[in-house]
Amino acid sequence: MSTLEKIKADAAKLPPDELYELAKWIEQSDAVRTIQRAALVRDIEVGIADIENGRFTECKNDEELRAFMEGIKARGRAKLGISDASAA
């Protein structure tokens, strides 16, 4: 068993409040923040490239935005096999 596997197994045994404290401690480490920052920069670069290449949907008003979001919701529910009646 690797060191990481041992840590994961031990962490799984922690009470929720201690697990939360461990997660906060890890998240605040410089190494994790560096990785998160690099991932954010990559995501922003992908978004900029999408816009520059015309891969976006423009909603000109609240009605168009609501219709767009409803479409996303309907496709997500269909993919998950959730009917509109059971989602209400």
Buried (B, 14 or more C-beta within 10 A) or exposed (E): EEEEEEEEEEEEEEEEEEEEEBEEEEEEEEEEEEEEEEEEEEEEEEEEEEEEEEEEEEEEEEEEEEEEEEEEEEEEBEEEEEEEEEEE
